[in-house]
Amino acid sequence: MRRATLHLVLGVAVLDTVAMLGYYFLIAHAEPRTKMLFTAIWTVLTVIVVMTLLRRVRKVRYGLPPR
């Protein structure tokens, strides 16, 4: 369970780190529409990562068989 939770935390941390670096180095001086699109994509990717890795945590916690 600890490993699955660690993967969840690290997955979100890595995604956020990459997104923040990309934002500050590539998008910071872009048009507002580009910034909004970047933020929307970042949010969707965060939701996908959290849903996927949280499913693993729940499987480990409740002892469900893998799909």
Biotite code that builds the C-alpha atoms (Angstrom):
import biotite.structure as struc

atoms = struc.array([
    struc.Atom([0.000, 0.000, 0.000], chain_id="A", res_id=1, res_name="MET", atom_name="CA", element="C"),
    struc.Atom([2.829, 2.385, 0.800], chain_id="A", res_id=2, res_name="ARG", atom_name="CA", element="C"),
    struc.Atom([4.405, 1.803, -2.598], chain_id="A", res_id=3, res_name="ARG", atom_name="CA", element="C"),
    struc.Atom([1.146, 2.498, -4.441], chain_id="A", res_id=4, res_name="ALA", atom_name="CA", element="C"),
    struc.Atom([0.613, 5.679, -2.420], chain_id="A", res_id=5, res_name="THR", atom_name="CA", element="C"),
    struc.Atom([4.194, 6.746, -3.063], chain_id="A", res_id=6, res_name="LEU", atom_name="CA", element="C"),
    struc.Atom([3.656, 6.216, -6.800], chain_id="A", res_id=7, res_name="HIS", atom_name="CA", element="C"),
    struc.Atom([0.537, 8.389, -6.606], chain_id="A", res_id=8, res_name="LEU", atom_name="CA", element="C"),
    struc.Atom([2.348, 11.224, -4.855], chain_id="A", res_id=9, res_name="VAL", atom_name="CA", element="C"),
    struc.Atom([5.416, 11.000, -7.085], chain_id="A", res_id=10, res_name="LEU", atom_name="CA", element="C"),
    struc.Atom([3.308, 10.801, -10.239], chain_id="A", res_id=11, res_name="GLY", atom_name="CA", element="C"),
    struc.Atom([1.504, 14.026, -9.406], chain_id="A", res_id=12, res_name="VAL", atom_name="CA", element="C"),
    struc.Atom([4.717, 15.708, -8.260], chain_id="A", res_id=13, res_name="ALA", atom_name="CA", element="C"),
    struc.Atom([6.564, 14.819, -11.467], chain_id="A", res_id=14, res_name="VAL", atom_name="CA", element="C"),
    struc.Atom([3.661, 15.905, -13.664], chain_id="A", res_id=15, res_name="LEU", atom_name="CA", element="C"),
    struc.Atom([3.336, 19.211, -11.822], chain_id="A", res_id=16, res_name="ASP", atom_name="CA", element="C"),
    struc.Atom([7.085, 19.838, -11.936], chain_id="A", res_id=17, res_name="THR", atom_name="CA", element="C"),
    struc.Atom([7.237, 19.262, -15.676], chain_id="A", res_id=18, res_name="VAL", atom_name="CA", element="C"),
    struc.Atom([4.130, 21.378, -16.249], chain_id="A", res_id=19, res_name="ALA", atom_name="CA", element="C"),
    struc.Atom([5.399, 24.265, -14.126], chain_id="A", res_id=20, res_name="MET", atom_name="CA", element="C"),
    struc.Atom([8.785, 24.257, -15.815], chain_id="A", res_id=21, res_name="LEU", atom_name="CA", element="C"),
    struc.Atom([7.107, 24.141, -19.208], chain_id="A", res_id=22, res_name="GLY", atom_name="CA", element="C"),
    struc.Atom([4.828, 26.976, -18.231], chain_id="A", res_id=23, res_name="TYR", atom_name="CA", element="C"),
    struc.Atom([7.546, 29.279, -16.962], chain_id="A", res_id=24, res_name="TYR", atom_name="CA", element="C"),
    struc.Atom([9.997, 28.563, -19.774], chain_id="A", res_id=25, res_name="PHE", atom_name="CA", element="C"),
    struc.Atom([7.600, 28.235, -22.732], chain_id="A", res_id=26, res_name="LEU", atom_name="CA", element="C"),
    struc.Atom([4.194, 29.701, -21.945], chain_id="A", res_id=27, res_name="ILE", atom_name="CA", element="C"),
    struc.Atom([4.804, 32.557, -19.501], chain_id="A", res_id=28, res_name="ALA", atom_name="CA", element="C"),
    struc.Atom([4.878, 35.240, -22.185], chain_id="A", res_id=29, res_name="HIS", atom_name="CA", element="C"),
    struc.Atom([2.275, 33.711, -24.482], chain_id="A", res_id=30, res_name="ALA", atom_name="CA", element="C"),
    struc.Atom([-1.205, 34.963, -25.231], chain_id="A", res_id=31, res_name="GLU", atom_name="CA", element="C"),
    struc.Atom([-3.903, 34.482, -22.580], chain_id="A", res_id=32, res_name="PRO", atom_name="CA", element="C"),
    struc.Atom([-5.710, 31.939, -24.763], chain_id="A", res_id=33, res_name="ARG", atom_name="CA", element="C"),
    struc.Atom([-2.569, 29.797, -24.976], chain_id="A", res_id=34, res_name="THR", atom_name="CA", element="C"),
    struc.Atom([-2.151, 29.986, -21.209], chain_id="A", res_id=35, res_name="LYS", atom_name="CA", element="C"),
    struc.Atom([-5.747, 28.872, -20.665], chain_id="A", res_id=36, res_name="MET", atom_name="CA", element="C"),
    struc.Atom([-5.345, 25.963, -23.083], chain_id="A", res_id=37, res_name="LEU", atom_name="CA", element="C"),
    struc.Atom([-2.127, 24.899, -21.353], chain_id="A", res_id=38, res_name="PHE", atom_name="CA", element="C"),
    struc.Atom([-3.838, 25.067, -17.960], chain_id="A", res_id=39, res_name="THR", atom_name="CA", element="C"),
    struc.Atom([-6.808, 23.036, -19.209], chain_id="A", res_id=40, res_name="ALA", atom_name="CA", element="C"),
    struc.Atom([-4.537, 20.325, -20.624], chain_id="A", res_id=41, res_name="ILE", atom_name="CA", element="C"),
    struc.Atom([-2.511, 20.288, -17.408], chain_id="A", res_id=42, res_name="TRP", atom_name="CA", element="C"),
    struc.Atom([-5.682, 19.869, -15.359], chain_id="A", res_id=43, res_name="THR", atom_name="CA", element="C"),
    struc.Atom([-6.973, 17.011, -17.516], chain_id="A", res_id=44, res_name="VAL", atom_name="CA", element="C"),
    struc.Atom([-3.619, 15.228, -17.336], chain_id="A", res_id=45, res_name="LEU", atom_name="CA", element="C"),
    struc.Atom([-3.570, 15.633, -13.554], chain_id="A", res_id=46, res_name="THR", atom_name="CA", element="C"),
    struc.Atom([-7.042, 14.105, -13.277], chain_id="A", res_id=47, res_name="VAL", atom_name="CA", element="C"),
    struc.Atom([-6.016, 11.165, -15.479], chain_id="A", res_id=48, res_name="ILE", atom_name="CA", element="C"),
    struc.Atom([-2.858, 10.510, -13.451], chain_id="A", res_id=49, res_name="VAL", atom_name="CA", element="C"),
    struc.Atom([-4.692, 10.741, -10.132], chain_id="A", res_id=50, res_name="VAL", atom_name="CA", element="C"),
    struc.Atom([-7.555, 8.503, -11.256], chain_id="A", res_id=51, res_name="MET", atom_name="CA", element="C"),
    struc.Atom([-5.197, 5.860, -12.632], chain_id="A", res_id=52, res_name="THR", atom_name="CA", element="C"),
    struc.Atom([-2.840, 5.768, -9.677], chain_id="A", res_id=53, res_name="LEU", atom_name="CA", element="C"),
    struc.Atom([-5.601, 6.068, -7.077], chain_id="A", res_id=54, res_name="LEU", atom_name="CA", element="C"),
    struc.Atom([-7.259, 3.015, -8.618], chain_id="A", res_id=55, res_name="ARG", atom_name="CA", element="C"),
    struc.Atom([-4.038, 1.117, -7.890], chain_id="A", res_id=56, res_name="ARG", atom_name="CA", element="C"),
    struc.Atom([-4.051, 2.326, -4.284], chain_id="A", res_id=57, res_name="VAL", atom_name="CA", element="C"),
    struc.Atom([-7.640, 1.165, -3.853], chain_id="A", res_id=58, res_name="ARG", atom_name="CA", element="C"),
    struc.Atom([-6.892, -2.243, -5.380], chain_id="A", res_id=59, res_name="LYS", atom_name="CA", element="C"),
    struc.Atom([-4.025, -2.744, -2.956], chain_id="A", res_id=60, res_name="VAL", atom_name="CA", element="C"),
    struc.Atom([-6.035, -1.462, 0.005], chain_id="A", res_id=61, res_name="ARG", atom_name="CA", element="C"),
    struc.Atom([-9.101, -3.595, -0.607], chain_id="A", res_id=62, res_name="TYR", atom_name="CA", element="C"),
    struc.Atom([-7.290, -6.591, -2.082], chain_id="A", res_id=63, res_name="GLY", atom_name="CA", element="C"),
    struc.Atom([-9.115, -6.473, -5.388], chain_id="A", res_id=64, res_name="LEU", atom_name="CA", element="C"),
    struc.Atom([-7.794, -8.614, -8.224], chain_id="A", res_id=65, res_name="PRO", atom_name="CA", element="C"),
    struc.Atom([-6.045, -6.704, -11.025], chain_id="A", res_id=66, res_name="PRO", atom_name="CA", element="C"),
    struc.Atom([-7.933, -6.100, -14.269], chain_id="A", res_id=67, res_name="ARG", atom_name="CA", element="C"),
])
